[in-house]
Amino acid sequence: MTIGSSILLIAIGAILKWAVTANVKGFNIQTAGTVLFVVGLVGLVLSLIYTFYWARRDTYNETQVYRRNPPAA
């Protein structure tokens, strides 16, 4: 899960939790919003940890050496 999809899940979950007031028989919209919100938060935390701590830390220091050909005699 990427950072963008985590933020999208958080936004959808927050809307369902706090902005939607409809009642559906057999399905609680606010509970679904809470679940999406929590899943988005967990995904965001894991994405940030992966990005900053588990990402490859060693960088390649490639030094290119250009040698000039000796002048033609």
N, CA, C, O and CB atoms as a CASP TS submission, in Angstrom:
PFRMAT TS
TARGET T0000
AUTHOR 0000-0000-0000
METHOD Language model
MODEL 1
PARENT N/A
ATOM      1  N   MET     1       0.842  -1.167   0.000  1.00  0.00           N
ATOM      2  CA  MET     1       0.000   0.000   0.000  1.00  0.00           C
ATOM      3  C   MET     1       0.891   1.235   0.000  1.00  0.00           C
ATOM      4  O   MET     1       1.842   1.333   0.775  1.00  0.00           O
ATOM      5  CB  MET     1      -0.960  -0.005   1.212  1.00  0.00           C
ATOM      6  N   THR     2       0.577   2.144  -0.855  1.00  0.00           N
ATOM      7  CA  THR     2       1.405   3.337  -0.949  1.00  0.00           C
ATOM      8  C   THR     2       0.852   4.446  -0.042  1.00  0.00           C
ATOM      9  O   THR     2      -0.224   4.320   0.543  1.00  0.00           O
ATOM     10  CB  THR     2       1.483   3.823  -2.413  1.00  0.00           C
ATOM     11  N   ILE     3       1.613   5.516   0.049  1.00  0.00           N
ATOM     12  CA  ILE     3       1.204   6.632   0.888  1.00  0.00           C
ATOM     13  C   ILE     3      -0.085   7.257   0.349  1.00  0.00           C
ATOM     14  O   ILE     3      -0.969   7.627   1.121  1.00  0.00           O
ATOM     15  CB  ILE     3       2.325   7.687   0.967  1.00  0.00           C
ATOM     16  N   GLY     4      -0.187   7.370  -0.948  1.00  0.00           N
ATOM     17  CA  GLY     4      -1.379   7.973  -1.549  1.00  0.00           C
ATOM     18  C   GLY     4      -2.640   7.157  -1.320  1.00  0.00           C
ATOM     19  O   GLY     4      -3.691   7.716  -1.004  1.00  0.00           O
ATOM     20  N   SER     5      -2.548   5.850  -1.473  1.00  0.00           N
ATOM     21  CA  SER     5      -3.728   5.019  -1.237  1.00  0.00           C
ATOM     22  C   SER     5      -4.093   4.990   0.242  1.00  0.00           C
ATOM     23  O   SER     5      -5.271   4.880   0.582  1.00  0.00           O
ATOM     24  CB  SER     5      -3.488   3.597  -1.746  1.00  0.00           C
ATOM     25  N   SER     6      -3.106   5.087   1.122  1.00  0.00           N
ATOM     26  CA  SER     6      -3.400   5.156   2.552  1.00  0.00           C
ATOM     27  C   SER     6      -4.156   6.433   2.893  1.00  0.00           C
ATOM     28  O   SER     6      -5.120   6.403   3.658  1.00  0.00           O
ATOM     29  CB  SER     6      -2.108   5.076   3.368  1.00  0.00           C
ATOM     30  N   ILE     7      -3.720   7.548   2.329  1.00  0.00           N
ATOM     31  CA  ILE     7      -4.407   8.815   2.576  1.00  0.00           C
ATOM     32  C   ILE     7      -5.826   8.776   2.003  1.00  0.00           C
ATOM     33  O   ILE     7      -6.748   9.337   2.596  1.00  0.00           O
ATOM     34  CB  ILE     7      -3.613   9.989   1.962  1.00  0.00           C
ATOM     35  N   LEU     8      -6.003   8.123   0.866  1.00  0.00           N
ATOM     36  CA  LEU     8      -7.337   7.978   0.281  1.00  0.00           C
ATOM     37  C   LEU     8      -8.243   7.158   1.197  1.00  0.00           C
ATOM     38  O   LEU     8      -9.399   7.527   1.404  1.00  0.00           O
ATOM     39  CB  LEU     8      -7.247   7.318  -1.108  1.00  0.00           C
ATOM     40  N   LEU     9      -7.743   6.063   1.742  1.00  0.00           N
ATOM     41  CA  LEU     9      -8.543   5.264   2.668  1.00  0.00           C
ATOM     42  C   LEU     9      -8.886   6.044   3.936  1.00  0.00           C
ATOM     43  O   LEU     9      -9.998   5.934   4.453  1.00  0.00           O
ATOM     44  CB  LEU     9      -7.799   3.982   3.032  1.00  0.00           C
ATOM     45  N   ILE    10      -7.937   6.829   4.435  1.00  0.00           N
ATOM     46  CA  ILE    10      -8.204   7.653   5.615  1.00  0.00           C
ATOM     47  C   ILE    10      -9.307   8.659   5.316  1.00  0.00           C
ATOM     48  O   ILE    10     -10.203   8.860   6.136  1.00  0.00           O
ATOM     49  CB  ILE    10      -6.924   8.381   6.074  1.00  0.00           C
ATOM     50  N   ALA    11      -9.247   9.289   4.154  1.00  0.00           N
ATOM     51  CA  ALA    11     -10.256  10.286   3.794  1.00  0.00           C
ATOM     52  C   ALA    11     -11.639   9.645   3.635  1.00  0.00           C
ATOM     53  O   ALA    11     -12.627  10.177   4.139  1.00  0.00           O
ATOM     54  CB  ALA    11      -9.854  11.003   2.496  1.00  0.00           C
ATOM     55  N   ILE    12     -11.712   8.527   2.948  1.00  0.00           N
ATOM     56  CA  ILE    12     -13.002   7.852   2.766  1.00  0.00           C
ATOM     57  C   ILE    12     -13.548   7.378   4.107  1.00  0.00           C
ATOM     58  O   ILE    12     -14.742   7.510   4.377  1.00  0.00           O
ATOM     59  CB  ILE    12     -12.863   6.659   1.795  1.00  0.00           C
ATOM     60  N   GLY    13     -12.672   6.826   4.950  1.00  0.00           N
ATOM     61  CA  GLY    13     -13.106   6.376   6.265  1.00  0.00           C
ATOM     62  C   GLY    13     -13.607   7.521   7.126  1.00  0.00           C
ATOM     63  O   GLY    13     -14.605   7.373   7.831  1.00  0.00           O
ATOM     64  N   ALA    14     -12.929   8.665   7.079  1.00  0.00           N
ATOM     65  CA  ALA    14     -13.364   9.823   7.864  1.00  0.00           C
ATOM     66  C   ALA    14     -14.707  10.355   7.377  1.00  0.00           C
ATOM     67  O   ALA    14     -15.548  10.766   8.176  1.00  0.00           O
ATOM     68  CB  ALA    14     -12.312  10.930   7.803  1.00  0.00           C
ATOM     69  N   ILE    15     -14.899  10.345   6.076  1.00  0.00           N
ATOM     70  CA  ILE    15     -16.184  10.803   5.532  1.00  0.00           C
ATOM     71  C   ILE    15     -17.304   9.873   5.970  1.00  0.00           C
ATOM     72  O   ILE    15     -18.365  10.326   6.400  1.00  0.00           O
ATOM     73  CB  ILE    15     -16.132  10.884   3.992  1.00  0.00           C
ATOM     74  N   LEU    16     -17.064   8.572   5.857  1.00  0.00           N
ATOM     75  CA  LEU    16     -18.105   7.625   6.263  1.00  0.00           C
ATOM     76  C   LEU    16     -18.366   7.680   7.768  1.00  0.00           C
ATOM     77  O   LEU    16     -19.504   7.507   8.204  1.00  0.00           O
ATOM     78  CB  LEU    16     -17.712   6.205   5.856  1.00  0.00           C
ATOM     79  N   LYS    17     -17.340   7.915   8.552  1.00  0.00           N
ATOM     80  CA  LYS    17     -17.483   7.926  10.011  1.00  0.00           C
ATOM     81  C   LYS    17     -18.194   9.174  10.504  1.00  0.00           C
ATOM     82  O   LYS    17     -19.116   9.074  11.313  1.00  0.00           O
ATOM     83  CB  LYS    17     -16.122   7.821  10.673  1.00  0.00           C
ATOM     84  N   TRP    18     -17.785  10.350  10.034  1.00  0.00           N
ATOM     85  CA  TRP    18     -18.282  11.580  10.632  1.00  0.00           C
ATOM     86  C   TRP    18     -19.224  12.405   9.755  1.00  0.00           C
ATOM     87  O   TRP    18     -19.912  13.284  10.275  1.00  0.00           O
ATOM     88  CB  TRP    18     -17.139  12.414  11.009  1.00  0.00           C
ATOM     89  N   ALA    19     -19.279  12.157   8.461  1.00  0.00           N
ATOM     90  CA  ALA    19     -20.092  13.018   7.603  1.00  0.00           C
ATOM     91  C   ALA    19     -21.374  12.357   7.109  1.00  0.00           C
ATOM     92  O   ALA    19     -22.345  13.050   6.807  1.00  0.00           O
ATOM     93  CB  ALA    19     -19.283  13.458   6.425  1.00  0.00           C
ATOM     94  N   VAL    20     -21.393  11.053   7.024  1.00  0.00           N
ATOM     95  CA  VAL    20     -22.576  10.361   6.514  1.00  0.00           C
ATOM     96  C   VAL    20     -23.500  10.043   7.681  1.00  0.00           C
ATOM     97  O   VAL    20     -23.081   9.443   8.671  1.00  0.00           O
ATOM     98  CB  VAL    20     -22.185   9.060   5.748  1.00  0.00           C
ATOM     99  N   THR    21     -24.751  10.449   7.559  1.00  0.00           N
ATOM    100  CA  THR    21     -25.716  10.213   8.636  1.00  0.00           C
ATOM    101  C   THR    21     -26.815   9.246   8.229  1.00  0.00           C
ATOM    102  O   THR    21     -27.784   9.074   8.968  1.00  0.00           O
ATOM    103  CB  THR    21     -26.332  11.521   9.077  1.00  0.00           C
ATOM    104  N   ALA    22     -26.689   8.620   7.087  1.00  0.00           N
ATOM    105  CA  ALA    22     -27.723   7.695   6.621  1.00  0.00           C
ATOM    106  C   ALA    22     -27.683   6.408   7.434  1.00  0.00           C
ATOM    107  O   ALA    22     -26.637   6.008   7.947  1.00  0.00           O
ATOM    108  CB  ALA    22     -27.544   7.386   5.121  1.00  0.00           C
ATOM    109  N   ASN    23     -28.825   5.781   7.539  1.00  0.00           N
ATOM    110  CA  ASN    23     -28.928   4.495   8.217  1.00  0.00           C
ATOM    111  C   ASN    23     -29.326   3.437   7.211  1.00  0.00           C
ATOM    112  O   ASN    23     -30.285   3.610   6.459  1.00  0.00           O
ATOM    113  CB  ASN    23     -29.944   4.554   9.381  1.00  0.00           C
ATOM    114  N   VAL    24     -28.592   2.350   7.199  1.00  0.00           N
ATOM    115  CA  VAL    24     -28.872   1.247   6.299  1.00  0.00           C
ATOM    116  C   VAL    24     -29.138   0.022   7.154  1.00  0.00           C
ATOM    117  O   VAL    24     -28.379  -0.276   8.076  1.00  0.00           O
ATOM    118  CB  VAL    24     -27.695   1.003   5.298  1.00  0.00           C
ATOM    119  N   LYS    25     -30.213  -0.684   6.849  1.00  0.00           N
ATOM    120  CA  LYS    25     -30.557  -1.860   7.635  1.00  0.00           C
ATOM    121  C   LYS    25     -29.563  -2.985   7.352  1.00  0.00           C
ATOM    122  O   LYS    25     -29.357  -3.370   6.201  1.00  0.00           O
ATOM    123  CB  LYS    25     -31.997  -2.318   7.328  1.00  0.00           C
ATOM    124  N   GLY    26     -28.951  -3.509   8.417  1.00  0.00           N
ATOM    125  CA  GLY    26     -28.030  -4.624   8.280  1.00  0.00           C
ATOM    126  C   GLY    26     -26.587  -4.226   8.010  1.00  0.00           C
ATOM    127  O   GLY    26     -25.717  -5.090   7.898  1.00  0.00           O
ATOM    128  N   PHE    27     -26.327  -2.927   7.906  1.00  0.00           N
ATOM    129  CA  PHE    27     -24.966  -2.465   7.617  1.00  0.00           C
ATOM    130  C   PHE    27     -24.737  -1.143   8.323  1.00  0.00           C
ATOM    131  O   PHE    27     -25.499  -0.197   8.122  1.00  0.00           O
ATOM    132  CB  PHE    27     -24.729  -2.320   6.085  1.00  0.00           C
ATOM    133  N   ASN    28     -23.710  -1.061   9.140  1.00  0.00           N
ATOM    134  CA  ASN    28     -23.412   0.156   9.875  1.00  0.00           C
ATOM    135  C   ASN    28     -22.329   0.933   9.120  1.00  0.00           C
ATOM    136  O   ASN    28     -21.172   0.517   9.072  1.00  0.00           O
ATOM    137  CB  ASN    28     -22.960  -0.167  11.333  1.00  0.00           C
ATOM    138  N   ILE    29     -22.716   2.045   8.545  1.00  0.00           N
ATOM    139  CA  ILE    29     -21.796   2.842   7.730  1.00  0.00           C
ATOM    140  C   ILE    29     -20.680   3.432   8.584  1.00  0.00           C
ATOM    141  O   ILE    29     -19.536   3.508   8.136  1.00  0.00           O
ATOM    142  CB  ILE    29     -22.553   3.964   7.008  1.00  0.00           C
ATOM    143  N   GLN    30     -20.997   3.849   9.808  1.00  0.00           N
ATOM    144  CA  GLN    30     -19.985   4.440  10.680  1.00  0.00           C
ATOM    145  C   GLN    30     -18.918   3.419  11.074  1.00  0.00           C
ATOM    146  O   GLN    30     -17.745   3.773  11.191  1.00  0.00           O
ATOM    147  CB  GLN    30     -20.640   5.019  11.932  1.00  0.00           C
ATOM    148  N   THR    31     -19.304   2.172  11.277  1.00  0.00           N
ATOM    149  CA  THR    31     -18.325   1.125  11.592  1.00  0.00           C
ATOM    150  C   THR    31     -17.425   0.856  10.389  1.00  0.00           C
ATOM    151  O   THR    31     -16.218   0.672  10.544  1.00  0.00           O
ATOM    152  CB  THR    31     -19.039  -0.174  12.025  1.00  0.00           C
ATOM    153  N   ALA    32     -18.003   0.833   9.202  1.00  0.00           N
ATOM    154  CA  ALA    32     -17.198   0.648   7.994  1.00  0.00           C
ATOM    155  C   ALA    32     -16.218   1.805   7.823  1.00  0.00           C
ATOM    156  O   ALA    32     -15.083   1.604   7.390  1.00  0.00           O
ATOM    157  CB  ALA    32     -18.104   0.527   6.750  1.00  0.00           C
ATOM    158  N   GLY    33     -16.655   3.015   8.163  1.00  0.00           N
ATOM    159  CA  GLY    33     -15.767   4.171   8.095  1.00  0.00           C
ATOM    160  C   GLY    33     -14.623   4.057   9.083  1.00  0.00           C
ATOM    161  O   GLY    33     -13.486   4.410   8.770  1.00  0.00           O
ATOM    162  N   THR    34     -14.922   3.565  10.279  1.00  0.00           N
ATOM    163  CA  THR    34     -13.874   3.383  11.277  1.00  0.00           C
ATOM    164  C   THR    34     -12.855   2.344  10.824  1.00  0.00           C
ATOM    165  O   THR    34     -11.650   2.526  11.000  1.00  0.00           O
ATOM    166  CB  THR    34     -14.482   2.973  12.616  1.00  0.00           C
ATOM    167  N   VAL    35     -13.341   1.262  10.245  1.00  0.00           N
ATOM    168  CA  VAL    35     -12.434   0.217   9.759  1.00  0.00           C
ATOM    169  C   VAL    35     -11.536   0.761   8.653  1.00  0.00           C
ATOM    170  O   VAL    35     -10.328   0.527   8.669  1.00  0.00           O
ATOM    171  CB  VAL    35     -13.232  -1.001   9.246  1.00  0.00           C
ATOM    172  N   LEU    36     -12.107   1.480   7.699  1.00  0.00           N
ATOM    173  CA  LEU    36     -11.303   2.054   6.621  1.00  0.00           C
ATOM    174  C   LEU    36     -10.301   3.073   7.153  1.00  0.00           C
ATOM    175  O   LEU    36      -9.167   3.141   6.680  1.00  0.00           O
ATOM    176  CB  LEU    36     -12.205   2.708   5.579  1.00  0.00           C
ATOM    177  N   PHE    37     -10.720   3.857   8.129  1.00  0.00           N
ATOM    178  CA  PHE    37      -9.837   4.853   8.724  1.00  0.00           C
ATOM    179  C   PHE    37      -8.642   4.186   9.400  1.00  0.00           C
ATOM    180  O   PHE    37      -7.505   4.625   9.224  1.00  0.00           O
ATOM    181  CB  PHE    37     -10.605   5.712   9.734  1.00  0.00           C
ATOM    182  N   VAL    38      -8.888   3.140  10.164  1.00  0.00           N
ATOM    183  CA  VAL    38      -7.808   2.441  10.867  1.00  0.00           C
ATOM    184  C   VAL    38      -6.887   1.732   9.885  1.00  0.00           C
ATOM    185  O   VAL    38      -5.666   1.771  10.042  1.00  0.00           O
ATOM    186  CB  VAL    38      -8.383   1.432  11.869  1.00  0.00           C
ATOM    187  N   VAL    39      -7.454   1.087   8.880  1.00  0.00           N
ATOM    188  CA  VAL    39      -6.622   0.418   7.865  1.00  0.00           C
ATOM    189  C   VAL    39      -5.757   1.438   7.132  1.00  0.00           C
ATOM    190  O   VAL    39      -4.592   1.165   6.842  1.00  0.00           O
ATOM    191  CB  VAL    39      -7.506  -0.357   6.853  1.00  0.00           C
ATOM    192  N   GLY    40      -6.309   2.601   6.832  1.00  0.00           N
ATOM    193  CA  GLY    40      -5.534   3.656   6.188  1.00  0.00           C
ATOM    194  C   GLY    40      -4.407   4.166   7.069  1.00  0.00           C
ATOM    195  O   GLY    40      -3.303   4.415   6.584  1.00  0.00           O
ATOM    196  N   LEU    41      -4.675   4.323   8.366  1.00  0.00           N
ATOM    197  CA  LEU    41      -3.625   4.765   9.286  1.00  0.00           C
ATOM    198  C   LEU    41      -2.501   3.743   9.400  1.00  0.00           C
ATOM    199  O   LEU    41      -1.323   4.100   9.375  1.00  0.00           O
ATOM    200  CB  LEU    41      -4.215   5.035  10.663  1.00  0.00           C
ATOM    201  N   VAL    42      -2.866   2.477   9.524  1.00  0.00           N
ATOM    202  CA  VAL    42      -1.844   1.422   9.604  1.00  0.00           C
ATOM    203  C   VAL    42      -1.032   1.368   8.315  1.00  0.00           C
ATOM    204  O   VAL    42       0.190   1.231   8.352  1.00  0.00           O
ATOM    205  CB  VAL    42      -2.498   0.045   9.879  1.00  0.00           C
ATOM    206  N   GLY    43      -1.708   1.476   7.186  1.00  0.00           N
ATOM    207  CA  GLY    43      -1.003   1.481   5.914  1.00  0.00           C
ATOM    208  C   GLY    43      -0.080   2.677   5.764  1.00  0.00           C
ATOM    209  O   GLY    43       1.014   2.557   5.212  1.00  0.00           O
ATOM    210  N   LEU    44      -0.514   3.827   6.253  1.00  0.00           N
ATOM    211  CA  LEU    44       0.326   5.021   6.175  1.00  0.00           C
ATOM    212  C   LEU    44       1.569   4.875   7.042  1.00  0.00           C
ATOM    213  O   LEU    44       2.670   5.229   6.620  1.00  0.00           O
ATOM    214  CB  LEU    44      -0.465   6.259   6.598  1.00  0.00           C
ATOM    215  N   VAL    45       1.397   4.359   8.243  1.00  0.00           N
ATOM    216  CA  VAL    45       2.546   4.165   9.128  1.00  0.00           C
ATOM    217  C   VAL    45       3.534   3.173   8.514  1.00  0.00           C
ATOM    218  O   VAL    45       4.740   3.416   8.514  1.00  0.00           O
ATOM    219  CB  VAL    45       2.085   3.671  10.517  1.00  0.00           C
ATOM    220  N   LEU    46       3.026   2.060   7.992  1.00  0.00           N
ATOM    221  CA  LEU    46       3.918   1.071   7.377  1.00  0.00           C
ATOM    222  C   LEU    46       4.605   1.624   6.134  1.00  0.00           C
ATOM    223  O   LEU    46       5.776   1.333   5.888  1.00  0.00           O
ATOM    224  CB  LEU    46       3.138  -0.191   7.016  1.00  0.00           C
ATOM    225  N   SER    47       3.888   2.415   5.356  1.00  0.00           N
ATOM    226  CA  SER    47       4.495   3.018   4.163  1.00  0.00           C
ATOM    227  C   SER    47       5.612   3.982   4.539  1.00  0.00           C
ATOM    228  O   SER    47       6.663   4.002   3.900  1.00  0.00           O
ATOM    229  CB  SER    47       3.434   3.748   3.332  1.00  0.00           C
ATOM    230  N   LEU    48       5.383   4.780   5.576  1.00  0.00           N
ATOM    231  CA  LEU    48       6.415   5.724   6.000  1.00  0.00           C
ATOM    232  C   LEU    48       7.621   5.002   6.588  1.00  0.00           C
ATOM    233  O   LEU    48       8.762   5.399   6.350  1.00  0.00           O
ATOM    234  CB  LEU    48       5.847   6.706   7.019  1.00  0.00           C
ATOM    235  N   ILE    49       7.375   3.952   7.349  1.00  0.00           N
ATOM    236  CA  ILE    49       8.497   3.178   7.899  1.00  0.00           C
ATOM    237  C   ILE    49       9.300   2.558   6.769  1.00  0.00           C
ATOM    238  O   ILE    49      10.530   2.597   6.781  1.00  0.00           O
ATOM    239  CB  ILE    49       7.993   2.078   8.866  1.00  0.00           C
ATOM    240  N   TYR    50       8.611   1.990   5.797  1.00  0.00           N
ATOM    241  CA  TYR    50       9.315   1.381   4.666  1.00  0.00           C
ATOM    242  C   TYR    50      10.100   2.431   3.889  1.00  0.00           C
ATOM    243  O   TYR    50      11.231   2.186   3.467  1.00  0.00           O
ATOM    244  CB  TYR    50       8.323   0.665   3.734  1.00  0.00           C
ATOM    245  N   THR    51       9.500   3.590   3.703  1.00  0.00           N
ATOM    246  CA  THR    51      10.156   4.633   2.922  1.00  0.00           C
ATOM    247  C   THR    51      11.415   5.155   3.607  1.00  0.00           C
ATOM    248  O   THR    51      12.438   5.348   2.949  1.00  0.00           O
ATOM    249  CB  THR    51       9.195   5.779   2.675  1.00  0.00           C
ATOM    250  N   PHE    52      11.356   5.384   4.908  1.00  0.00           N
ATOM    251  CA  PHE    52      12.462   6.040   5.589  1.00  0.00           C
ATOM    252  C   PHE    52      13.459   5.094   6.246  1.00  0.00           C
ATOM    253  O   PHE    52      14.622   5.466   6.404  1.00  0.00           O
ATOM    254  CB  PHE    52      11.925   6.951   6.611  1.00  0.00           C
ATOM    255  N   TYR    53      13.060   3.909   6.628  1.00  0.00           N
ATOM    256  CA  TYR    53      13.969   3.043   7.361  1.00  0.00           C
ATOM    257  C   TYR    53      14.392   1.794   6.594  1.00  0.00           C
ATOM    258  O   TYR    53      15.549   1.381   6.676  1.00  0.00           O
ATOM    259  CB  TYR    53      13.336   2.640   8.641  1.00  0.00           C
ATOM    260  N   TRP    54      13.476   1.194   5.856  1.00  0.00           N
ATOM    261  CA  TRP    54      13.814  -0.045   5.189  1.00  0.00           C
ATOM    262  C   TRP    54      14.291   0.157   3.762  1.00  0.00           C
ATOM    263  O   TRP    54      14.708  -0.799   3.108  1.00  0.00           O
ATOM    264  CB  TRP    54      12.639  -0.953   5.197  1.00  0.00           C
ATOM    265  N   ALA    55      14.238   1.366   3.278  1.00  0.00           N
ATOM    266  CA  ALA    55      14.693   1.636   1.917  1.00  0.00           C
ATOM    267  C   ALA    55      16.206   1.417   1.848  1.00  0.00           C
ATOM    268  O   ALA    55      16.906   1.495   2.858  1.00  0.00           O
ATOM    269  CB  ALA    55      14.318   3.090   1.479  1.00  0.00           C
ATOM    270  N   ARG    56      16.672   1.155   0.691  1.00  0.00           N
ATOM    271  CA  ARG    56      18.097   0.885   0.519  1.00  0.00           C
ATOM    272  C   ARG    56      18.903   2.119   0.890  1.00  0.00           C
ATOM    273  O   ARG    56      18.722   3.192   0.316  1.00  0.00           O
ATOM    274  CB  ARG    56      18.405   0.454  -0.930  1.00  0.00           C
ATOM    275  N   ARG    57      19.790   1.951   1.851  1.00  0.00           N
ATOM    276  CA  ARG    57      20.545   3.099   2.353  1.00  0.00           C
ATOM    277  C   ARG    57      21.863   3.315   1.624  1.00  0.00           C
ATOM    278  O   ARG    57      22.332   4.447   1.515  1.00  0.00           O
ATOM    279  CB  ARG    57      20.812   2.928   3.819  1.00  0.00           C
ATOM    280  N   ASP    58      22.456   2.255   1.132  1.00  0.00           N
ATOM    281  CA  ASP    58      23.742   2.442   0.476  1.00  0.00           C
ATOM    282  C   ASP    58      23.532   3.002  -0.920  1.00  0.00           C
ATOM    283  O   ASP    58      22.693   2.525  -1.685  1.00  0.00           O
ATOM    284  CB  ASP    58      24.525   1.117   0.416  1.00  0.00           C
ATOM    285  N   THR    59      24.291   3.994  -1.219  1.00  0.00           N
ATOM    286  CA  THR    59      24.216   4.599  -2.538  1.00  0.00           C
ATOM    287  C   THR    59      25.488   4.260  -3.289  1.00  0.00           C
ATOM    288  O   THR    59      26.548   4.042  -2.702  1.00  0.00           O
ATOM    289  CB  THR    59      24.010   6.136  -2.447  1.00  0.00           C
ATOM    290  N   TYR    60      25.355   4.225  -4.554  1.00  0.00           N
ATOM    291  CA  TYR    60      26.514   3.912  -5.376  1.00  0.00           C
ATOM    292  C   TYR    60      27.285   5.188  -5.660  1.00  0.00           C
ATOM    293  O   TYR    60      26.725   6.188  -6.109  1.00  0.00           O
ATOM    294  CB  TYR    60      26.092   3.222  -6.691  1.00  0.00           C
ATOM    295  N   ASN    61      28.551   5.135  -5.396  1.00  0.00           N
ATOM    296  CA  ASN    61      29.426   6.249  -5.683  1.00  0.00           C
ATOM    297  C   ASN    61      30.253   5.869  -6.905  1.00  0.00           C
ATOM    298  O   ASN    61      31.431   5.529  -6.799  1.00  0.00           O
ATOM    299  CB  ASN    61      30.333   6.603  -4.455  1.00  0.00           C
ATOM    300  N   GLU    62      29.632   5.933  -8.024  1.00  0.00           N
ATOM    301  CA  GLU    62      30.333   5.548  -9.237  1.00  0.00           C
ATOM    302  C   GLU    62      31.208   6.697  -9.702  1.00  0.00           C
ATOM    303  O   GLU    62      30.729   7.800  -9.968  1.00  0.00           O
ATOM    304  CB  GLU    62      29.342   5.136 -10.340  1.00  0.00           C
ATOM    305  N   THR    63      32.470   6.423  -9.793  1.00  0.00           N
ATOM    306  CA  THR    63      33.405   7.413 -10.287  1.00  0.00           C
ATOM    307  C   THR    63      33.875   6.950 -11.656  1.00  0.00           C
ATOM    308  O   THR    63      34.414   5.854 -11.803  1.00  0.00           O
ATOM    309  CB  THR    63      34.604   7.615  -9.305  1.00  0.00           C
ATOM    310  N   GLN    64      33.672   7.765 -12.615  1.00  0.00           N
ATOM    311  CA  GLN    64      34.091   7.408 -13.954  1.00  0.00           C
ATOM    312  C   GLN    64      35.437   8.056 -14.236  1.00  0.00           C
ATOM    313  O   GLN    64      35.638   9.253 -14.032  1.00  0.00           O
ATOM    314  CB  GLN    64      33.037   7.837 -15.001  1.00  0.00           C
ATOM    315  N   VAL    65      36.325   7.241 -14.699  1.00  0.00           N
ATOM    316  CA  VAL    65      37.662   7.725 -15.016  1.00  0.00           C
ATOM    317  C   VAL    65      37.778   7.787 -16.531  1.00  0.00           C
ATOM    318  O   VAL    65      37.588   6.788 -17.223  1.00  0.00           O
ATOM    319  CB  VAL    65      38.774   6.807 -14.393  1.00  0.00           C
ATOM    320  N   TYR    66      38.087   8.952 -17.025  1.00  0.00           N
ATOM    321  CA  TYR    66      38.279   9.138 -18.453  1.00  0.00           C
ATOM    322  C   TYR    66      39.775   9.255 -18.700  1.00  0.00           C
ATOM    323  O   TYR    66      40.449  10.111 -18.128  1.00  0.00           O
ATOM    324  CB  TYR    66      37.509  10.396 -18.982  1.00  0.00           C
ATOM    325  N   ARG    67      40.272   8.395 -19.548  1.00  0.00           N
ATOM    326  CA  ARG    67      41.689   8.442 -19.886  1.00  0.00           C
ATOM    327  C   ARG    67      41.821   8.955 -21.312  1.00  0.00           C
ATOM    328  O   ARG    67      41.108   8.548 -22.229  1.00  0.00           O
ATOM    329  CB  ARG    67      42.361   7.039 -19.727  1.00  0.00           C
ATOM    330  N   ARG    68      42.743   9.842 -21.441  1.00  0.00           N
ATOM    331  CA  ARG    68      42.983  10.390 -22.758  1.00  0.00           C
ATOM    332  C   ARG    68      43.930   9.447 -23.502  1.00  0.00           C
ATOM    333  O   ARG    68      44.884   8.917 -22.933  1.00  0.00           O
ATOM    334  CB  ARG    68      43.568  11.834 -22.669  1.00  0.00           C
ATOM    335  N   ASN    69      43.650   9.265 -24.730  1.00  0.00           N
ATOM    336  CA  ASN    69      44.533   8.461 -25.537  1.00  0.00           C
ATOM    337  C   ASN    69      45.833   9.240 -25.760  1.00  0.00           C
ATOM    338  O   ASN    69      45.810  10.456 -25.955  1.00  0.00           O
ATOM    339  CB  ASN    69      43.860   8.081 -26.884  1.00  0.00           C
ATOM    340  N   PRO    70      46.947   8.543 -25.730  1.00  0.00           N
ATOM    341  CA  PRO    70      48.198   9.277 -26.006  1.00  0.00           C
ATOM    342  C   PRO    70      48.167   9.840 -27.426  1.00  0.00           C
ATOM    343  O   PRO    70      47.579   9.245 -28.329  1.00  0.00           O
ATOM    344  CB  PRO    70      49.442   8.349 -25.820  1.00  0.00           C
ATOM    345  N   PRO    71      48.795  10.973 -27.605  1.00  0.00           N
ATOM    346  CA  PRO    71      48.773  11.583 -28.945  1.00  0.00           C
ATOM    347  C   PRO    71      49.439  10.662 -29.958  1.00  0.00           C
ATOM    348  O   PRO    71      50.436   9.999 -29.672  1.00  0.00           O
ATOM    349  CB  PRO    71      49.480  12.962 -28.933  1.00  0.00           C
ATOM    350  N   ALA    72      48.858  10.644 -31.139  1.00  0.00           N
ATOM    351  CA  ALA    72      49.407   9.804 -32.205  1.00  0.00           C
ATOM    352  C   ALA    72      50.750  10.386 -32.650  1.00  0.00           C
ATOM    353  O   ALA    72      50.894  11.597 -32.818  1.00  0.00           O
ATOM    354  CB  ALA    72      48.414   9.705 -33.413  1.00  0.00           C
ATOM    355  N   ALA    73      51.721   9.506 -32.834  1.00  0.00           N
ATOM    356  CA  ALA    73      53.055   9.963 -33.196  1.00  0.00           C
ATOM    357  C   ALA    73      53.231  10.103 -34.673  1.00  0.00           C
ATOM    358  O   ALA    73      54.309  10.481 -35.133  1.00  0.00           O
ATOM    359  CB  ALA    73      54.081   9.036 -32.664  1.00  0.00           C
TER
END
